[in-house]
Amino acid sequence: MSRTLPPPRSGITGLLLVFSVTALLLGLGFDLGMGAHVQFWIADQPAAAAAVGAAAVLFAILAAQAARFVLGRRRSVNEGSGDAGAHS
Amino acid sequence: MLALTLNPGFVPLIAGLLVLAMPRTLRSPMIVLAALAAFWLLLDHEFGAAATVAQMGLPVVLLNLDELNRIFGIALLIALIVIGIYSGARRNRYEDAAILLLAGSAVSALFVGDLISFVAALALGGLAAAWVVFASPIENASRAGARLLIWHGLEGLLLLVGVAFHLSAGAQASVVARLDASSIGGAFIFAALMIRVGAPMAHVWLKDVVSHASPTGAGALSVFTTMLGVYALARLFPSEPALIWIGAGMMMLGAFYTAAEDDMRRAAAYGITMQTGLCVALIGVGTPLALAAAEGHAFATILSFLALQLFLGAILERHGSVRASQLAGVGRTMPISALLLIGCGLAVSASPGLALFASQAASLEATARWDLRWLWLMVWASPAVLLISLMLRPALAAYTPLREVRPLREAPFSMLLGAGLALFLCFAVGLAPRWLFDLMPADVGFNPFELDRLAPQLQLLGATGVVFIALRATRAVPREQGGDLLDIDAMYRGPLAQAGRWAGVLALRVYGAWQSWTRRSSQAAGRGLAALAAACDRPYAPSSTAALTFLCVGCVLLVMFLVR
């Protein structure tokens, strides 16, 4: 009786998440605890940088989706697997 | 003391001709030596004009050193040293020569002090850039090189016309100084520089050539082309308000395509467009701090994106592709390159401790004005977009494991050494940014590592990473998928090219019809003339024509007789 092995994992997602959470907590700690933020416009609000970061993620995802939907062009089979071979 | 007044850019130009005849082992050291010699010439000179000669009544200033061109010169020569080390891994003497000519012309253009020499150096740079692409072994590179030649030809034409109009004001007008973009000569030069920096509608040439160049060529094209345009704008059009909008447009366009591109070398090229746009906008702002920030940002962009392009090139060399959808397994087969690629991703996204963070802080300070708050917001958010596009996406793709076991195939040592040196310099400048600020023309008297600047950047990048990874875990982020994105070049490579082809066919058919009609008409006219001549040869032949002629003559004689 054979059993399907689970897909292998590299652990990079967890590692990047740890780094990101650490940076976020440090930034938020300095911001909320010591008031360390830029004194200009929306940046003067607490945790504004985190909000801008989250908004940038949404922008990037929406831009990628929109670009692939509107401007995307599938690579044809006969264009070969060479990188940049399909750019012309 | 040896009084040399040689333009530092001439050294790589001469070396470019010499490497054509050199064996492979000497070419890489020759590139590095040429860069070091040019460095020595640059640092040995005092500020001011030197080596001025007159040609046809026009002053030709072959060397004019000041703080503005010094900072760009140092950045480009460091880049040439890095590329020289990196290029030791492959054998292509033509590409080595082309890269040296490209670097030499770029550095020469920085240090010349008159418009004629500047245009000549830019034109040589355009030819050398096309040669770099032609020398690439990648499929369809020759077509990309031809397209680049057209762009640079257009740029050269606009520059020549602009300079000609400008010189009509007098010979002294040839000295490089601030120009008025609303004058006709200034407008032509401005338009030419828009092509050079990759302004919207003219932004496509960079990603086109970078994605078709060899790994080494892509690095060279990334640093020796657009940044020269930034220098020229800072020199010729500082405080030009239109540049703010053009720069903002470049940032938006770059962000849009960087986030969506599957080919990482193209995505990095769009990232350069984004950062170049920031430099252009800062030049448009035009305050001393903004100009200094633009120059510092150009310096940091050169180092950071050079490192990124070189590591991507190393992966392309071994793995065969740098598409995010095909990067799976690279983390295992090329562990050092993949790890350093993450470092480059952090460098281009202005992480604290890296070069772009220092110049990003200066840029934020320069745009923190109420009337420019929208630009300030774009400057603030741009590292987040770059972190997603050029760090998180390739890192997550490269470390996606494969079920099959592949052998270790790390990049050649010289490639790792060259690209690693570029990344090391990003760290060095980022950790001790004071020497970069000291090179700037204006006194930048703030510390980027103040808590008020450090904490928001950590917060921004941290939140970006957390939200992106969380959305990816919930499958809200679309999977990487192969494919190309259409850009404005699809217009002139698709419908416009087709229309041109049809117009050519139509013109040929019209020409053929015209030729046929003229042939038939001339034959008919010839036959008529021949008949007339034959009739004239036999005026008394018994024919109706002769009878008619006699009748006419008789009538005329009768009328004359009667009138008389």
Interface residues (C-beta under 8 A of the other chain):
Chain A: P7 P8 R9 S10 G11 I12 T13 L16 L17 F19 S20 V21 T22 A23 L24 L25 L26 G27 L28 F30 D31 M34 A36 H37 V38 Q39 F40 W41 I42 A43 A47 A48 A49 A50 A51 V52 G53 A54 A55 A56 V57 F59 A60 I61 A63 A64 Q65 A66 A67 R68 L71 G72 R73 R74 R75 G80 S81 G82 D83 A84 G85 A86 H87 S88
Chain B: I138 E139 N140 R143 A144 D208 S211 H212 A255 F256 Y257 A259 A260 D263 R265 R266 L316 G320 S321 V322 R323 G331 R332 L364 A368 W370 R373 W376 L377 W380 A381 A384 V385 I388 S389 L392 A395 L396 Y399 T400 P401 L402 R403 L451 D452 R453 L454 A455 P456 Q457 L458 Q459 L460 L461 G462 A463 T464 G465 V466 V467 F468 I469 L471 R472 A473 A476 V477 P478 Q481 G482 G483 D484 L485 L486 D487 R493
